[in-house]
Amino acid sequence: MKHTKIYAIWLAFLFIGPGALPGSAKKIEQLGMTWYTKLEEGLAVAQKEKKPIFVDFWDIHSTAYKQQFEETYKDTRIMAMFPKFVLVTLNILVENETANRFRVRQVPEILFLNPEGKELGRHRASQHVTPEMLLERMESVLGDLEAFEKLKQQIKDEPTNYKAMLKMAQTLERWLQEEEAIPLYEKLSHTEEAGQEIRDLANEGLFRSLLAYGNRLGLHGDTETAIETLRKALELFPQHERTNEVLFILGQYLIDAGKKDEAIKVFEQLKANSKGEDRKKAETILSALKKTQ
């Protein structure tokens, strides 16, 4: 037991440095650069320097993280890219609230955030990130941010530039910022001057965003807003090819909210719309719900 504890401490000093240990300083020097050990500190610097944030989640017991640190982070190409980001390194066991907020369940995992703390992308722990993969992702984040700023300026200069507005909404959706994408898609879908093609693309983006946002809200525990968002998707797109998917998710969140009567109505609709295995699933859920009425 004594040797295991000493080894864990040694790993912490080797890969992260003494400043990242619980109760230590809010930043450390690592790989010749400053890394913040609190997201709030990194956000403050990012807003001041107008840089995106590279968030590195780690655990001293993770051999996968050791490989990532040694083989990827120390690559000269990655080292050259690091200064373009505000660097944050978080022990998942210590910064568990931040990990939960961003749905990080295991390490190593990398998040990219904008200076306001909104997610731009991530690399999940399920796949080892090679230097080439990380370099491509870092370049993509920087390129997307630069393009997004240009889009903002274009729309400011030309309020009727609907193509730029559509690209902005699509970028926000890709960054999982559906809450901001939804009003843009809605505006475009109701703007005759935008043209049919843009309105059709906006409608499809609006459906995707409502579905994704509603599901994410539910996963984060905001069941009431999730239900409201998913109902809106059904109201606006009652005949969409993915309507059954919305119905199933909505029904699950209605059950979570204790609204069994409403859930039964939703699963009855799903049953009527479905065939094969989907119909059997709806029937099974309905049977269970009716038994508990």
C-alpha positions in Angstrom: 0.0 0.0 0.0 2.9 2.4 0.9 4.6 1.8 -2.4 1.3 2.3 -4.4 0.8 5.7 -2.7 4.4 6.8 -3.4 4.0 5.7 -7.0 0.7 7.7 -7.4 2.4 10.9 -6.0 5.4 10.4 -8.3 3.1 10.1 -11.3 1.4 13.4 -10.4 4.7 15.2 -10.2 6.0 13.6 -13.4 3.0 14.4 -15.7 1.3 17.3 -14.1 3.6 18.8 -11.6 3.2 19.6 -7.9 0.9 22.6 -8.6 -1.9 20.3 -9.9 -2.3 18.4 -6.6 -5.3 19.1 -4.4 -5.1 22.3 -2.5 -2.2 23.6 -4.6 -1.7 26.6 -6.8 -4.2 27.6 -9.5 -1.6 27.3 -12.3 1.5 25.3 -13.0 4.4 25.2 -15.4 4.4 22.2 -17.6 6.1 21.5 -21.0 7.5 25.0 -20.7 4.1 26.6 -20.7 1.5 27.8 -18.1 -1.4 25.4 -17.4 -4.3 26.5 -15.2 -5.7 24.0 -12.7 -9.0 25.7 -12.4 -11.3 26.3 -15.3 -12.4 29.7 -13.9 -8.8 30.9 -14.0 -8.4 29.7 -17.6 -11.7 31.4 -18.7 -10.6 34.7 -17.2 -7.3 34.6 -19.2 -9.1 33.4 -22.4 -11.5 36.3 -22.3 -8.6 38.7 -21.8 -6.4 37.2 -24.5 -9.3 36.3 -26.8 -8.1 32.7 -27.2 -9.9 29.3 -27.2 -9.3 27.0 -24.3 -7.7 23.5 -24.3 -9.0 21.5 -21.4 -7.1 18.4 -20.5 -8.9 15.9 -18.1 -6.5 13.5 -16.4 -6.2 10.9 -13.6 -2.8 9.7 -12.1 -4.0 6.1 -12.4 -4.6 6.3 -16.2 -2.0 4.6 -18.3 -3.8 5.9 -21.4 -3.2 9.4 -20.2 0.5 8.7 -19.6 0.7 7.5 -23.3 -1.2 10.6 -24.5 1.1 12.9 -22.5 4.3 11.3 -23.6 3.5 10.5 -27.2 1.1 13.3 -28.2 1.6 16.3 -26.0 5.4 16.2 -26.3 5.2 16.1 -30.1 6.9 19.2 -31.5 3.9 20.0 -33.7 1.5 19.9 -30.8 4.0 21.9 -28.6 4.0 24.6 -31.4 0.2 24.7 -31.3 -0.3 24.9 -27.5 0.6 28.7 -27.2 -2.5 29.5 -29.5 -4.7 28.2 -26.7 -5.2 28.9 -23.0 -4.2 25.6 -21.4 -6.2 24.1 -18.6 -5.4 20.7 -16.9 -8.0 19.2 -14.6 -7.8 16.2 -12.3 -11.1 14.5 -12.9 -11.2 13.2 -9.3 -10.7 16.7 -7.9 -12.6 18.8 -10.4 -15.6 16.5 -10.5 -18.2 19.3 -10.7 -16.6 20.6 -13.8 -16.3 17.1 -15.2 -20.0 16.5 -14.6 -21.0 19.8 -16.1 -19.3 18.8 -19.4 -20.3 15.1 -19.1 -16.7 13.9 -18.8 -16.9 10.4 -17.4 -13.5 9.0 -18.0 -10.0 10.0 -19.0 -8.1 11.1 -20.9 -10.6 13.5 -22.5 -9.9 16.8 -24.2 -12.4 19.7 -24.5 -12.1 22.8 -26.6 -14.0 25.8 -25.3 -14.5 29.3 -26.6 -13.5 32.3 -24.3 -17.0 32.3 -22.9 -16.7 28.6 -21.8 -19.0 27.1 -24.5 -17.9 23.9 -26.0 -16.4 23.9 -29.5 -15.6 20.2 -29.7 -13.9 17.3 -27.8 -11.9 14.2 -28.1 -13.3 11.4 -26.1 -11.4 8.9 -24.0 -12.6 5.9 -26.0 -10.0 6.6 -28.8 -6.3 7.2 -28.4 -5.5 10.6 -29.8 -2.4 10.6 -32.0 -0.4 13.8 -32.7 -1.8 13.9 -36.2 -5.4 13.6 -34.9 -4.9 16.3 -32.3 -3.1 18.6 -34.6 -6.0 18.4 -37.1 -8.6 19.0 -34.3 -6.6 22.0 -33.0 -6.3 23.6 -36.4 -10.0 23.0 -37.1 -11.0 24.7 -33.9 -8.8 27.7 -34.7 -10.1 27.9 -38.2 -13.7 27.6 -37.2 -13.3 30.4 -34.7 -11.7 32.7 -37.2 -14.4 31.9 -39.8 -17.1 32.5 -37.2 -15.8 35.9 -36.4 -15.8 36.7 -40.1 -19.4 35.6 -40.3 -20.4 37.8 -37.4 -18.8 40.8 -39.1 -20.5 39.9 -42.4 -23.9 39.8 -40.8 -23.2 43.0 -39.0 -22.3 44.7 -42.3 -25.0 43.0 -44.3 -28.1 42.1 -42.1 -29.7 40.4 -45.1 -26.8 38.1 -45.8 -28.8 34.9 -45.2 -26.1 32.5 -46.4 -23.8 33.9 -43.7 -26.6 33.6 -41.2 -27.2 30.0 -42.2 -23.5 29.2 -41.9 -23.5 30.8 -38.4 -26.4 28.7 -37.3 -24.8 25.5 -38.7 -21.6 26.3 -36.9 -23.3 26.8 -33.6 -25.2 23.6 -34.1 -21.9 21.7 -34.8 -20.5 23.2 -31.6 -23.5 21.8 -29.7 -24.7 25.4 -29.0 -28.2 24.6 -30.2 -29.8 27.1 -27.8 -28.2 29.9 -29.9 -28.7 28.1 -33.3 -32.4 27.6 -32.8 -33.5 31.3 -33.0 -31.3 31.8 -36.1 -32.8 28.8 -37.8 -36.3 30.0 -36.9 -35.7 33.4 -38.3 -34.4 32.0 -41.5 -37.2 29.5 -41.9 -39.8 32.4 -41.8 -37.9 34.8 -44.0 -39.3 34.7 -47.6 -36.4 36.8 -48.9 -33.9 34.1 -47.9 -35.2 31.8 -50.7 -36.6 28.3 -50.6 -33.3 26.5 -50.5 -32.1 28.4 -47.4 -35.5 28.1 -45.7 -35.5 24.3 -46.3 -32.0 23.9 -44.8 -33.0 26.2 -41.9 -36.0 24.0 -41.2 -34.0 20.8 -41.2 -31.4 22.5 -38.9 -34.2 23.7 -36.6 -35.5 20.2 -36.2 -32.1 18.7 -35.5 -31.3 21.4 -33.0 -34.6 21.1 -31.2 -34.2 17.3 -30.9 -30.6 17.4 -29.8 -31.1 20.3 -27.4 -34.2 18.7 -25.8 -32.4 15.4 -25.3 -29.4 17.2 -23.8 -31.6 19.2 -21.4 -33.2 16.0 -20.2 -29.8 14.3 -19.7 -28.8 17.2 -17.6 -31.9 16.9 -15.4 -33.9 19.9 -16.8 -36.8 17.6 -17.6 -39.5 20.3 -17.9 -37.6 22.4 -20.5 -36.6 19.2 -22.3 -40.3 18.2 -22.6 -41.2 21.7 -23.8 -38.5 21.7 -26.4 -39.4 18.2 -27.8 -43.1 19.2 -27.9 -42.1 22.2 -30.0 -40.3 19.9 -32.4 -43.4 17.8 -32.8 -45.6 20.8 -33.2 -43.4 22.3 -35.9 -42.6 19.0 -37.7 -45.4 16.5 -37.1 -44.6 14.6 -40.3 -40.8 14.5 -40.1 -39.2 11.2 -40.9 -37.6 11.2 -37.3 -40.9 12.0 -35.5 -40.9 8.6 -33.8 -37.5 9.3 -32.4 -38.8 12.5 -30.8 -41.9 10.7 -29.5 -39.8 8.0 -27.8 -37.5 10.5 -26.1 -40.4 12.7 -25.1 -42.2 9.8 -23.7 -39.2 8.8 -21.6 -38.9 12.3 -20.1 -42.6 12.4 -19.4 -42.2 9.2 -17.4 -39.2 10.7 -15.5 -41.3 13.8 -14.7 -44.1 11.5 -13.3 -46.5 12.5 -16.0 -47.8 9.0 -16.8 -51.1 10.0 -18.4 -49.2 12.2 -20.9 -46.6 9.6 -21.5 -49.3 7.0 -22.3 -50.7 9.4 -25.0 -47.2 9.8 -26.5 -46.5 6.1 -26.6 -50.0 5.4 -28.0 -49.1 7.8 -30.9 -45.7 6.1 -31.2 -47.4 2.7 -31.4 -49.8 3.9 -34.1 -46.9 5.3 -36.1 -44.6 2.3 -35.8 -44.1 -1.2 -37.2 -42.0 -4.2 -36.2 -39.6 -3.8 -33.3 -40.5 -0.2 -32.6 -44.1 -1.1 -32.3 -43.3 -3.9 -29.8 -41.2 -1.5 -27.7 -44.1 1.0 -27.6 -46.5 -1.8 -26.6 -44.2 -3.0 -23.9 -43.8 0.4 -22.4 -47.5 1.1 -22.6 -48.3 -2.2 -20.8 -45.9 -1.3 -18.0 -47.3 2.2 -17.7 -51.0 1.1 -17.6 -50.2 -1.5 -14.8 -48.9 1.3 -12.6 -51.9 3.7 -13.1 
